[in-house]
Amino acid sequence: MINPVIPRAYGQTSILNNGTAQNNTVVIYTVPAGKVFYLAGGYLAAICDAAAIINTAHLECDAGSLIHLIVATSALVDRQVYSVPLCLSIALPFPAGTVFQLRSDSVNVRAVGAIFGWEESV
């Protein structure tokens, strides 16, 4: 049985952060010092504002030396929206200092996304 993501008396804190990026990278959450973040899920949407060859949106985490792509999606034509849910059956742990970010590769696409999970003290 999978436990729901709710804070417990022994130090868990629920996290739900979201953001929007357009032709840039936006940090939506940084795991604080002394904590571990358990990623339970999220979503990413690419909203295309003008027709283009390809517009890509990314939800990624930067663990210091590597950027890990969590999910990506593309929109091709004006006003097209693609949405991708991130559903994990087991929460993934990320250490302190890990940065979760949204990235848009074009002025024509908005990357809208969120992550949710919980953090615990180490």
Number of C-alpha atoms within 10 A of each C-alpha: 3 7 6 8 17 12 15 11 7 8 12 19 16 15 18 14 14 19 16 21 24 20 17 14 18 18 19 20 22 16 17 16 12 12 18 21 27 22 22 20 18 21 19 26 26 30 26 26 19 15 15 14 7 14 25 22 30 24 29 19 21 16 15 9 6 8 14 12 13 15 16 20 18 22 26 21 17 14 15 15 17 16 17 14 13 18 12 11 9 12 17 13 15 17 18 18 18 19 19 24 26 27 24 25 19 19 14 23 31 26 32 22 25 22 21 21 23 22 24 18 14 10
